[in-house]
């Protein structure tokens, strides 16, 4: 099985692309389940991440 994908003349590692797709599907499922947008879900995740960093400093 190939480990490299070519999209628009660019080379991508297949495992990286699959992981990114999995993350995108997660965000879409969460958005549908909560009635939020993907942007709102991302903003929440990013905000909580930085809050945790600040608490650990």
Buried (B, 14 or more C-beta within 10 A) or exposed (E): EEEEBEEEEEEBEEEEEEEEEEEEEEBEEBBEEEEBEEEEBBEEEEEEEEEEEEEEE
